């Protein structure tokens, strides 16, 4: 692989990273009581809690819903990143990455 090809690959990777920064995935739990927005870079953007759906006397349930929503958001974010990276994987392996 030439230096030019390597430079092109690095530019593609940076472009992909910027795309992932803009992607927002929403996961929910508790039939919509809790929603988590996360970027393709796995950074949480926002957590929504529906006060009508939450029983403040059962904080354990809310904690469970938050955990479920965050875990699901991370899984979806990882899947999205893997799908977008797939076309580049062969070229990256030639660079020893």
Gaussian input, Z-matrix of N, CA and C with variables (Angstrom, degrees):
# hf/3-21g

backbone

0 1
 N
 C     1     B1
 C     2     B2     1     A1
 N     3     B3     2     A2     1     D1
 C     4     B4     3     A3     2     D2
 C     5     B5     4     A4     3     D3
 N     6     B6     5     A5     4     D4
 C     7     B7     6     A6     5     D5
 C     8     B8     7     A7     6     D6
 N     9     B9     8     A8     7     D7
 C    10    B10     9     A9     8     D8
 C    11    B11    10    A10     9     D9
 N    12    B12    11    A11    10    D10
 C    13    B13    12    A12    11    D11
 C    14    B14    13    A13    12    D12
 N    15    B15    14    A14    13    D13
 C    16    B16    15    A15    14    D14
 C    17    B17    16    A16    15    D15
 N    18    B18    17    A17    16    D16
 C    19    B19    18    A18    17    D17
 C    20    B20    19    A19    18    D18
 N    21    B21    20    A20    19    D19
 C    22    B22    21    A21    20    D20
 C    23    B23    22    A22    21    D21
 N    24    B24    23    A23    22    D22
 C    25    B25    24    A24    23    D23
 C    26    B26    25    A25    24    D24
 N    27    B27    26    A26    25    D25
 C    28    B28    27    A27    26    D26
 C    29    B29    28    A28    27    D27
 N    30    B30    29    A29    28    D28
 C    31    B31    30    A30    29    D29
 C    32    B32    31    A31    30    D30
 N    33    B33    32    A32    31    D31
 C    34    B34    33    A33    32    D32
 C    35    B35    34    A34    33    D33
 N    36    B36    35    A35    34    D34
 C    37    B37    36    A36    35    D35
 C    38    B38    37    A37    36    D36
 N    39    B39    38    A38    37    D37
 C    40    B40    39    A39    38    D38
 C    41    B41    40    A40    39    D39
 N    42    B42    41    A41    40    D40
 C    43    B43    42    A42    41    D41
 C    44    B44    43    A43    42    D42
 N    45    B45    44    A44    43    D43
 C    46    B46    45    A45    44    D44
 C    47    B47    46    A46    45    D45
 N    48    B48    47    A47    46    D46
 C    49    B49    48    A48    47    D47
 C    50    B50    49    A49    48    D48
 N    51    B51    50    A50    49    D49
 C    52    B52    51    A51    50    D50
 C    53    B53    52    A52    51    D51
 N    54    B54    53    A53    52    D52
 C    55    B55    54    A54    53    D53
 C    56    B56    55    A55    54    D54
 N    57    B57    56    A56    55    D55
 C    58    B58    57    A57    56    D56
 C    59    B59    58    A58    57    D57
 N    60    B60    59    A59    58    D58
 C    61    B61    60    A60    59    D59
 C    62    B62    61    A61    60    D60
 N    63    B63    62    A62    61    D61
 C    64    B64    63    A63    62    D62
 C    65    B65    64    A64    63    D63
 N    66    B66    65    A65    64    D64
 C    67    B67    66    A66    65    D65
 C    68    B68    67    A67    66    D66
 N    69    B69    68    A68    67    D67
 C    70    B70    69    A69    68    D68
 C    71    B71    70    A70    69    D69
 N    72    B72    71    A71    70    D70
 C    73    B73    72    A72    71    D71
 C    74    B74    73    A73    72    D72
 N    75    B75    74    A74    73    D73
 C    76    B76    75    A75    74    D74
 C    77    B77    76    A76    75    D75
 N    78    B78    77    A77    76    D76
 C    79    B79    78    A78    77    D77
 C    80    B80    79    A79    78    D78
 N    81    B81    80    A80    79    D79
 C    82    B82    81    A81    80    D80
 C    83    B83    82    A82    81    D81
 N    84    B84    83    A83    82    D82
 C    85    B85    84    A84    83    D83
 C    86    B86    85    A85    84    D84
 N    87    B87    86    A86    85    D85
 C    88    B88    87    A87    86    D86
 C    89    B89    88    A88    87    D87
 N    90    B90    89    A89    88    D88
 C    91    B91    90    A90    89    D89
 C    92    B92    91    A91    90    D90
 N    93    B93    92    A92    91    D91
 C    94    B94    93    A93    92    D92
 C    95    B95    94    A94    93    D93
 N    96    B96    95    A95    94    D94
 C    97    B97    96    A96    95    D95
 C    98    B98    97    A97    96    D96
 N    99    B99    98    A98    97    D97
 C   100   B100    99    A99    98    D98
 C   101   B101   100   A100    99    D99
 N   102   B102   101   A101   100   D100
 C   103   B103   102   A102   101   D101
 C   104   B104   103   A103   102   D102
 N   105   B105   104   A104   103   D103
 C   106   B106   105   A105   104   D104
 C   107   B107   106   A106   105   D105
 N   108   B108   107   A107   106   D106
 C   109   B109   108   A108   107   D107
 C   110   B110   109   A109   108   D108
 N   111   B111   110   A110   109   D109
 C   112   B112   111   A111   110   D110
 C   113   B113   112   A112   111   D111
 N   114   B114   113   A113   112   D112
 C   115   B115   114   A114   113   D113
 C   116   B116   115   A115   114   D114
 N   117   B117   116   A116   115   D115
 C   118   B118   117   A117   116   D116
 C   119   B119   118   A118   117   D117
 N   120   B120   119   A119   118   D118
 C   121   B121   120   A120   119   D119
 C   122   B122   121   A121   120   D120
 N   123   B123   122   A122   121   D121
 C   124   B124   123   A123   122   D122
 C   125   B125   124   A124   123   D123
 N   126   B126   125   A125   124   D124
 C   127   B127   126   A126   125   D125
 C   128   B128   127   A127   126   D126
 N   129   B129   128   A128   127   D127
 C   130   B130   129   A129   128   D128
 C   131   B131   130   A130   129   D129
 N   132   B132   131   A131   130   D130
 C   133   B133   132   A132   131   D131
 C   134   B134   133   A133   132   D132
 N   135   B135   134   A134   133   D133
 C   136   B136   135   A135   134   D134
 C   137   B137   136   A136   135   D135
 N   138   B138   137   A137   136   D136
 C   139   B139   138   A138   137   D137
 C   140   B140   139   A139   138   D138
 N   141   B141   140   A140   139   D139
 C   142   B142   141   A141   140   D140
 C   143   B143   142   A142   141   D141
 N   144   B144   143   A143   142   D142
 C   145   B145   144   A144   143   D143
 C   146   B146   145   A145   144   D144
 N   147   B147   146   A146   145   D145
 C   148   B148   147   A147   146   D146
 C   149   B149   148   A148   147   D147
 N   150   B150   149   A149   148   D148
 C   151   B151   150   A150   149   D149
 C   152   B152   151   A151   150   D150
 N   153   B153   152   A152   151   D151
 C   154   B154   153   A153   152   D152
 C   155   B155   154   A154   153   D153
 N   156   B156   155   A155   154   D154
 C   157   B157   156   A156   155   D155
 C   158   B158   157   A157   156   D156
 N   159   B159   158   A158   157   D157
 C   160   B160   159   A159   158   D158
 C   161   B161   160   A160   159   D159
 N   162   B162   161   A161   160   D160
 C   163   B163   162   A162   161   D161
 C   164   B164   163   A163   162   D162
 N   165   B165   164   A164   163   D163
 C   166   B166   165   A165   164   D164
 C   167   B167   166   A166   165   D165
 N   168   B168   167   A167   166   D166
 C   169   B169   168   A168   167   D167
 C   170   B170   169   A169   168   D168
 N   171   B171   170   A170   169   D169
 C   172   B172   171   A171   170   D170
 C   173   B173   172   A172   171   D171
 N   174   B174   173   A173   172   D172
 C   175   B175   174   A174   173   D173
 C   176   B176   175   A175   174   D174
 N   177   B177   176   A176   175   D175
 C   178   B178   177   A177   176   D176
 C   179   B179   178   A178   177   D177
 N   180   B180   179   A179   178   D178
 C   181   B181   180   A180   179   D179
 C   182   B182   181   A181   180   D180
 N   183   B183   182   A182   181   D181
 C   184   B184   183   A183   182   D182
 C   185   B185   184   A184   183   D183
 N   186   B186   185   A185   184   D184
 C   187   B187   186   A186   185   D185
 C   188   B188   187   A187   186   D186
 N   189   B189   188   A188   187   D187
 C   190   B190   189   A189   188   D188
 C   191   B191   190   A190   189   D189
 N   192   B192   191   A191   190   D190
 C   193   B193   192   A192   191   D191
 C   194   B194   193   A193   192   D192
 N   195   B195   194   A194   193   D193
 C   196   B196   195   A195   194   D194
 C   197   B197   196   A196   195   D195
 N   198   B198   197   A197   196   D196
 C   199   B199   198   A198   197   D197
 C   200   B200   199   A199   198   D198
 N   201   B201   200   A200   199   D199
 C   202   B202   201   A201   200   D200
 C   203   B203   202   A202   201   D201
 N   204   B204   203   A203   202   D202
 C   205   B205   204   A204   203   D203
 C   206   B206   205   A205   204   D204
 N   207   B207   206   A206   205   D205
 C   208   B208   207   A207   206   D206
 C   209   B209   208   A208   207   D207
 N   210   B210   209   A209   208   D208
 C   211   B211   210   A210   209   D209
 C   212   B212   211   A211   210   D210
 N   213   B213   212   A212   211   D211
 C   214   B214   213   A213   212   D212
 C   215   B215   214   A214   213   D213
 N   216   B216   215   A215   214   D214
 C   217   B217   216   A216   215   D215
 C   218   B218   217   A217   216   D216
 N   219   B219   218   A218   217   D217
 C   220   B220   219   A219   218   D218
 C   221   B221   220   A220   219   D219
 N   222   B222   221   A221   220   D220
 C   223   B223   222   A222   221   D221
 C   224   B224   223   A223   222   D222
 N   225   B225   224   A224   223   D223
 C   226   B226   225   A225   224   D224
 C   227   B227   226   A226   225   D225
 N   228   B228   227   A227   226   D226
 C   229   B229   228   A228   227   D227
 C   230   B230   229   A229   228   D228
 N   231   B231   230   A230   229   D229
 C   232   B232   231   A231   230   D230
 C   233   B233   232   A232   231   D231
 N   234   B234   233   A233   232   D232
 C   235   B235   234   A234   233   D233
 C   236   B236   235   A235   234   D234
 N   237   B237   236   A236   235   D235
 C   238   B238   237   A237   236   D236
 C   239   B239   238   A238   237   D237
 N   240   B240   239   A239   238   D238
 C   241   B241   240   A240   239   D239
 C   242   B242   241   A241   240   D240
 N   243   B243   242   A242   241   D241
 C   244   B244   243   A243   242   D242
 C   245   B245   244   A244   243   D243
 N   246   B246   245   A245   244   D244
 C   247   B247   246   A246   245   D245
 C   248   B248   247   A247   246   D246
 N   249   B249   248   A248   247   D247
 C   250   B250   249   A249   248   D248
 C   251   B251   250   A250   249   D249
 N   252   B252   251   A251   250   D250
 C   253   B253   252   A252   251   D251
 C   254   B254   253   A253   252   D252
 N   255   B255   254   A254   253   D253
 C   256   B256   255   A255   254   D254
 C   257   B257   256   A256   255   D255
 N   258   B258   257   A257   256   D256
 C   259   B259   258   A258   257   D257
 C   260   B260   259   A259   258   D258
 N   261   B261   260   A260   259   D259
 C   262   B262   261   A261   260   D260
 C   263   B263   262   A262   261   D261
 N   264   B264   263   A263   262   D262
 C   265   B265   264   A264   263   D263
 C   266   B266   265   A265   264   D264
 N   267   B267   266   A266   265   D265
 C   268   B268   267   A267   266   D266
 C   269   B269   268   A268   267   D267
 N   270   B270   269   A269   268   D268
 C   271   B271   270   A270   269   D269
 C   272   B272   271   A271   270   D270
 N   273   B273   272   A272   271   D271
 C   274   B274   273   A273   272   D272
 C   275   B275   274   A274   273   D273
 N   276   B276   275   A275   274   D274
 C   277   B277   276   A276   275   D275
 C   278   B278   277   A277   276   D276
 N   279   B279   278   A278   277   D277
 C   280   B280   279   A279   278   D278
 C   281   B281   280   A280   279   D279
 N   282   B282   281   A281   280   D280
 C   283   B283   282   A282   281   D281
 C   284   B284   283   A283   282   D282
 N   285   B285   284   A284   283   D283
 C   286   B286   285   A285   284   D284
 C   287   B287   286   A286   285   D285
 N   288   B288   287   A287   286   D286
 C   289   B289   288   A288   287   D287
 C   290   B290   289   A289   288   D288

   B1=1.4377
   B2=1.5272
   B3=1.3138
   B4=1.4638
   B5=1.5327
   B6=1.3040
   B7=1.4705
   B8=1.5286
   B9=1.3273
   B10=1.4615
   B11=1.5255
   B12=1.3473
   B13=1.4634
   B14=1.5224
   B15=1.3190
   B16=1.4672
   B17=1.5315
   B18=1.3038
   B19=1.4658
   B20=1.5263
   B21=1.3308
   B22=1.4681
   B23=1.5223
   B24=1.3108
   B25=1.4575
   B26=1.5362
   B27=1.3099
   B28=1.4591
   B29=1.5307
   B30=1.3084
   B31=1.4687
   B32=1.5271
   B33=1.3282
   B34=1.4602
   B35=1.5239
   B36=1.3134
   B37=1.4644
   B38=1.5256
   B39=1.3116
   B40=1.4655
   B41=1.5204
   B42=1.3242
   B43=1.4591
   B44=1.5309
   B45=1.3117
   B46=1.4550
   B47=1.5248
   B48=1.3177
   B49=1.4617
   B50=1.5316
   B51=1.3202
   B52=1.4622
   B53=1.5237
   B54=1.3349
   B55=1.4625
   B56=1.5266
   B57=1.3221
   B58=1.4614
   B59=1.5326
   B60=1.3328
   B61=1.4668
   B62=1.5207
   B63=1.3282
   B64=1.4646
   B65=1.5235
   B66=1.3272
   B67=1.4678
   B68=1.5277
   B69=1.3211
   B70=1.4626
   B71=1.5235
   B72=1.3194
   B73=1.4550
   B74=1.5192
   B75=1.3314
   B76=1.4581
   B77=1.5193
   B78=1.3231
   B79=1.4608
   B80=1.5176
   B81=1.3328
   B82=1.4564
   B83=1.5133
   B84=1.3308
   B85=1.4590
   B86=1.5219
   B87=1.3250
   B88=1.4599
   B89=1.5091
   B90=1.3359
   B91=1.4687
   B92=1.5241
   B93=1.3281
   B94=1.4580
   B95=1.5172
   B96=1.3377
   B97=1.4696
   B98=1.5208
   B99=1.3223
   B100=1.4699
   B101=1.5244
   B102=1.3188
   B103=1.4621
   B104=1.5211
   B105=1.3291
   B106=1.4597
   B107=1.5186
   B108=1.3329
   B109=1.4633
   B110=1.5203
   B111=1.3189
   B112=1.4603
   B113=1.5292
   B114=1.3216
   B115=1.4669
   B116=1.5273
   B117=1.3119
   B118=1.4550
   B119=1.5193
   B120=1.3232
   B121=1.4655
   B122=1.5227
   B123=1.3134
   B124=1.4631
   B125=1.5222
   B126=1.3057
   B127=1.4591
   B128=1.5293
   B129=1.3166
   B130=1.4578
   B131=1.5242
   B132=1.3283
   B133=1.4596
   B134=1.5237
   B135=1.3477
   B136=1.4563
   B137=1.5247
   B138=1.3280
   B139=1.4574
   B140=1.5255
   B141=1.3296
   B142=1.4614
   B143=1.5306
   B144=1.3135
   B145=1.4584
   B146=1.5201
   B147=1.3233
   B148=1.4576
   B149=1.5307
   B150=1.3251
   B151=1.4656
   B152=1.5274
   B153=1.3310
   B154=1.4650
   B155=1.5303
   B156=1.3300
   B157=1.4659
   B158=1.5246
   B159=1.3248
   B160=1.4607
   B161=1.5280
   B162=1.3116
   B163=1.4586
   B164=1.5229
   B165=1.3184
   B166=1.4621
   B167=1.5276
   B168=1.3191
   B169=1.4621
   B170=1.5221
   B171=1.3393
   B172=1.4659
   B173=1.5285
   B174=1.3126
   B175=1.4659
   B176=1.5296
   B177=1.3267
   B178=1.4642
   B179=1.5204
   B180=1.3322
   B181=1.4731
   B182=1.5240
   B183=1.3269
   B184=1.4630
   B185=1.5203
   B186=1.3254
   B187=1.4602
   B188=1.5259
   B189=1.3181
   B190=1.4664
   B191=1.5350
   B192=1.3351
   B193=1.4680
   B194=1.5272
   B195=1.3254
   B196=1.4649
   B197=1.5209
   B198=1.3168
   B199=1.4619
   B200=1.5258
   B201=1.3267
   B202=1.4693
   B203=1.5242
   B204=1.3170
   B205=1.4733
   B206=1.5244
   B207=1.3273
   B208=1.4694
   B209=1.5281
   B210=1.3337
   B211=1.4733
   B212=1.5257
   B213=1.3255
   B214=1.4701
   B215=1.5251
   B216=1.3207
   B217=1.4673
   B218=1.5235
   B219=1.3156
   B220=1.4733
   B221=1.5178
   B222=1.3303
   B223=1.4671
   B224=1.5270
   B225=1.3375
   B226=1.4675
   B227=1.5266
   B228=1.3246
   B229=1.4586
   B230=1.5247
   B231=1.3281
   B232=1.4632
   B233=1.5258
   B234=1.3222
   B235=1.4650
   B236=1.5306
   B237=1.3175
   B238=1.4658
   B239=1.5272
   B240=1.3248
   B241=1.4657
   B242=1.5276
   B243=1.3367
   B244=1.4716
   B245=1.5238
   B246=1.3255
   B247=1.4712
   B248=1.5246
   B249=1.3270
   B250=1.4657
   B251=1.5321
   B252=1.3235
   B253=1.4662
   B254=1.5334
   B255=1.3132
   B256=1.4639
   B257=1.5333
   B258=1.3271
   B259=1.4651
   B260=1.5328
   B261=1.3261
   B262=1.4590
   B263=1.5288
   B264=1.3002
   B265=1.4618
   B266=1.5371
   B267=1.3034
   B268=1.4582
   B269=1.5204
   B270=1.3214
   B271=1.4588
   B272=1.5228
   B273=1.3214
   B274=1.4740
   B275=1.5086
   B276=1.3232
   B277=1.4594
   B278=1.5293
   B279=1.3249
   B280=1.4610
   B281=1.5312
   B282=1.3454
   B283=1.4604
   B284=1.5226
   B285=1.3052
   B286=1.4711
   B287=1.5027
   B288=1.3446
   B289=1.4756
   B290=1.5089
   A1=108.38
   A2=115.01
   A3=120.14
   A4=111.25
   A5=115.46
   A6=120.47
   A7=110.65
   A8=115.58
   A9=120.33
   A10=110.05
   A11=116.34
   A12=120.35
   A13=110.86
   A14=116.41
   A15=120.60
   A16=110.44
   A17=116.29
   A18=120.88
   A19=110.53
   A20=116.56
   A21=120.25
   A22=110.53
   A23=116.02
   A24=121.08
   A25=110.96
   A26=116.71
   A27=120.86
   A28=109.81
   A29=116.89
   A30=120.70
   A31=110.60
   A32=117.04
   A33=120.35
   A34=110.91
   A35=116.39
   A36=121.01
   A37=110.27
   A38=117.29
   A39=120.73
   A40=111.26
   A41=116.06
   A42=120.30
   A43=109.86
   A44=116.08
   A45=121.00
   A46=110.54
   A47=116.71
   A48=120.56
   A49=110.69
   A50=116.90
   A51=120.59
   A52=110.89
   A53=116.75
   A54=120.53
   A55=110.06
   A56=116.16
   A57=119.97
   A58=111.10
   A59=117.06
   A60=120.34
   A61=110.96
   A62=116.27
   A63=121.40
   A64=112.98
   A65=116.91
   A66=120.70
   A67=109.70
   A68=116.62
   A69=120.98
   A70=108.27
   A71=114.84
   A72=122.51
   A73=106.96
   A74=116.63
   A75=121.11
   A76=109.01
   A77=114.96
   A78=121.37
   A79=106.82
   A80=115.82
   A81=118.33
   A82=111.22
   A83=114.03
   A84=121.04
   A85=107.86
   A86=115.70
   A87=119.74
   A88=112.64
   A89=116.71
   A90=121.88
   A91=112.48
   A92=115.64
   A93=120.94
   A94=114.26
   A95=117.52
   A96=119.79
   A97=110.65
   A98=116.44
   A99=121.99
   A100=108.41
   A101=115.60
   A102=121.52
   A103=108.46
   A104=115.14
   A105=121.07
   A106=108.49
   A107=116.12
   A108=122.24
   A109=107.48
   A110=116.09
   A111=121.59
   A112=107.95
   A113=116.48
   A114=119.74
   A115=110.23
   A116=115.64
   A117=121.41
   A118=112.23
   A119=116.77
   A120=122.03
   A121=111.63
   A122=116.07
   A123=124.17
   A124=113.03
   A125=115.83
   A126=121.29
   A127=107.69
   A128=115.74
   A129=119.60
   A130=109.09
   A131=115.35
   A132=121.48
   A133=110.81
   A134=116.03
   A135=119.44
   A136=109.28
   A137=114.83
   A138=121.84
   A139=106.50
   A140=115.28
   A141=121.49
   A142=107.94
   A143=115.77
   A144=120.90
   A145=107.31
   A146=115.91
   A147=121.69
   A148=108.42
   A149=117.53
   A150=119.28
   A151=113.25
   A152=116.41
   A153=120.01
   A154=111.87
   A155=116.23
   A156=120.77
   A157=112.99
   A158=116.88
   A159=120.80
   A160=110.20
   A161=115.54
   A162=122.30
   A163=107.76
   A164=116.56
   A165=120.65
   A166=112.66
   A167=116.73
   A168=119.98
   A169=111.33
   A170=116.53
   A171=120.77
   A172=109.48
   A173=116.07
   A174=121.79
   A175=110.74
   A176=117.56
   A177=121.41
   A178=111.59
   A179=116.84
   A180=121.28
   A181=110.25
   A182=116.95
   A183=121.22
   A184=110.58
   A185=117.10
   A186=121.04
   A187=111.10
   A188=117.08
   A189=120.86
   A190=110.51
   A191=116.03
   A192=119.69
   A193=110.67
   A194=117.23
   A195=120.28
   A196=110.99
   A197=116.09
   A198=119.94
   A199=111.02
   A200=116.95
   A201=120.82
   A202=111.27
   A203=116.61
   A204=120.50
   A205=111.06
   A206=117.70
   A207=120.77
   A208=110.05
   A209=116.88
   A210=119.77
   A211=111.01
   A212=117.00
   A213=120.56
   A214=110.82
   A215=116.84
   A216=120.48
   A217=110.83
   A218=116.81
   A219=120.55
   A220=110.59
   A221=116.94
   A222=120.82
   A223=110.46
   A224=116.48
   A225=119.98
   A226=111.55
   A227=116.57
   A228=121.08
   A229=110.86
   A230=116.86
   A231=121.01
   A232=110.66
   A233=116.38
   A234=120.37
   A235=110.84
   A236=116.34
   A237=120.79
   A238=110.56
   A239=117.07
   A240=120.92
   A241=110.63
   A242=116.49
   A243=119.91
   A244=110.93
   A245=116.88
   A246=120.69
   A247=111.23
   A248=116.46
   A249=119.87
   A250=111.68
   A251=116.87
   A252=121.39
   A253=112.49
   A254=117.85
   A255=122.36
   A256=113.41
   A257=119.74
   A258=119.25
   A259=113.58
   A260=117.19
   A261=120.59
   A262=112.84
   A263=118.69
   A264=121.25
   A265=112.98
   A266=117.47
   A267=120.08
   A268=111.88
   A269=115.79
   A270=119.95
   A271=111.11
   A272=117.69
   A273=120.02
   A274=111.62
   A275=116.95
   A276=118.81
   A277=111.07
   A278=117.37
   A279=120.49
   A280=111.58
   A281=115.47
   A282=119.98
   A283=111.00
   A284=115.74
   A285=119.41
   A286=112.24
   A287=117.88
   A288=121.61
   A289=110.04
   D1=130.74
   D2=-178.57
   D3=-78.73
   D4=164.77
   D5=176.94
   D6=-60.14
   D7=-35.96
   D8=179.14
   D9=-63.71
   D10=-45.06
   D11=178.60
   D12=-62.72
   D13=-38.93
   D14=178.48
   D15=-64.05
   D16=-42.44
   D17=179.52
   D18=-64.00
   D19=-41.30
   D20=177.44
   D21=-61.72
   D22=-41.38
   D23=-179.27
   D24=-65.03
   D25=-41.63
   D26=177.82
   D27=-63.08
   D28=-41.69
   D29=178.33
   D30=-63.17
   D31=-40.98
   D32=177.47
   D33=-62.79
   D34=-40.87
   D35=-179.78
   D36=-64.07
   D37=-41.93
   D38=178.28
   D39=-65.09
   D40=-40.16
   D41=178.20
   D42=-63.35
   D43=-42.71
   D44=178.97
   D45=-62.48
   D46=-41.05
   D47=179.07
   D48=-61.79
   D49=-40.79
   D50=177.89
   D51=-65.24
   D52=-38.01
   D53=177.05
   D54=-62.89
   D55=-43.19
   D56=-179.29
   D57=-65.74
   D58=-31.93
   D59=177.00
   D60=-62.66
   D61=-33.76
   D62=-176.65
   D63=-84.01
   D64=-24.06
   D65=-179.55
   D66=-69.72
   D67=134.41
   D68=176.12
   D69=-125.86
   D70=127.06
   D71=179.94
   D72=-110.78
   D73=137.51
   D74=177.55
   D75=-114.39
   D76=130.52
   D77=174.84
   D78=-123.69
   D79=148.91
   D80=-179.67
   D81=-136.59
   D82=162.06
   D83=177.71
   D84=-145.48
   D85=163.48
   D86=179.49
   D87=65.28
   D88=38.77
   D89=-178.12
   D90=52.91
   D91=41.46
   D92=177.30
   D93=91.99
   D94=2.24
   D95=179.06
   D96=-64.34
   D97=-33.51
   D98=179.71
   D99=-129.71
   D100=131.57
   D101=176.04
   D102=-129.39
   D103=139.84
   D104=179.60
   D105=-125.00
   D106=127.17
   D107=173.64
   D108=-101.48
   D109=129.65
   D110=-178.75
   D111=-136.27
   D112=146.37
   D113=179.00
   D114=-83.20
   D115=170.62
   D116=174.94
   D117=-66.02
   D118=-12.75
   D119=175.88
   D120=-93.25
   D121=5.79
   D122=179.22
   D123=67.44
   D124=37.47
   D125=174.22
   D126=-108.05
   D127=125.10
   D128=-179.19
   D129=-70.08
   D130=127.47
   D131=-179.87
   D132=-93.71
   D133=-42.44
   D134=-174.09
   D135=-159.82
   D136=147.20
   D137=172.20
   D138=-121.86
   D139=125.38
   D140=179.58
   D141=-107.24
   D142=134.29
   D143=174.89
   D144=-126.96
   D145=123.11
   D146=178.99
   D147=-82.68
   D148=108.81
   D149=-176.42
   D150=-62.96
   D151=-24.91
   D152=179.22
   D153=-71.66
   D154=-23.93
   D155=-175.40
   D156=-99.59
   D157=-1.62
   D158=-174.86
   D159=-108.89
   D160=131.96
   D161=174.41
   D162=-97.01
   D163=109.62
   D164=-176.79
   D165=-65.57
   D166=-14.67
   D167=175.66
   D168=-82.81
   D169=-7.72
   D170=179.75
   D171=-126.12
   D172=66.83
   D173=-178.99
   D174=-63.32
   D175=-29.88
   D176=177.88
   D177=-57.76
   D178=-40.23
   D179=178.09
   D180=-64.16
   D181=-44.15
   D182=178.64
   D183=-61.28
   D184=-44.00
   D185=177.98
   D186=-60.29
   D187=-40.88
   D188=179.24
   D189=-64.54
   D190=-43.83
   D191=178.81
   D192=-63.09
   D193=-41.76
   D194=177.58
   D195=-60.47
   D196=-45.59
   D197=179.68
   D198=-61.72
   D199=-45.13
   D200=179.22
   D201=-60.39
   D202=-45.83
   D203=-177.40
   D204=-65.96
   D205=-42.08
   D206=179.71
   D207=-64.76
   D208=-45.69
   D209=179.50
   D210=-60.43
   D211=-44.17
   D212=180.00
   D213=-64.61
   D214=-40.85
   D215=178.76
   D216=-61.86
   D217=-41.81
   D218=179.51
   D219=-64.64
   D220=-44.07
   D221=179.22
   D222=-59.91
   D223=-46.29
   D224=179.84
   D225=-63.99
   D226=-39.14
   D227=178.90
   D228=-64.31
   D229=-43.25
   D230=178.36
   D231=-63.29
   D232=-40.55
   D233=179.30
   D234=-64.00
   D235=-43.54
   D236=178.65
   D237=-61.02
   D238=-46.50
   D239=-179.87
   D240=-62.17
   D241=-41.99
   D242=179.86
   D243=-63.75
   D244=-41.30
   D245=179.08
   D246=-63.35
   D247=-41.67
   D248=-179.06
   D249=-72.29
   D250=-30.34
   D251=-179.10
   D252=-80.58
   D253=-22.12
   D254=-173.68
   D255=-48.83
   D256=-47.74
   D257=-178.86
   D258=-62.18
   D259=-24.24
   D260=-176.92
   D261=-91.92
   D262=-11.28
   D263=-171.68
   D264=-60.89
   D265=-40.66
   D266=179.63
   D267=-62.29
   D268=-43.74
   D269=179.94
   D270=-68.01
   D271=-37.03
   D272=178.75
   D273=-66.07
   D274=-34.33
   D275=179.83
   D276=-66.22
   D277=-28.02
   D278=177.28
   D279=-70.04
   D280=-22.36
   D281=178.99
   D282=-88.38
   D283=-5.52
   D284=-178.60
   D285=83.98
   D286=22.26
   D287=-179.96
   D288=-97.69

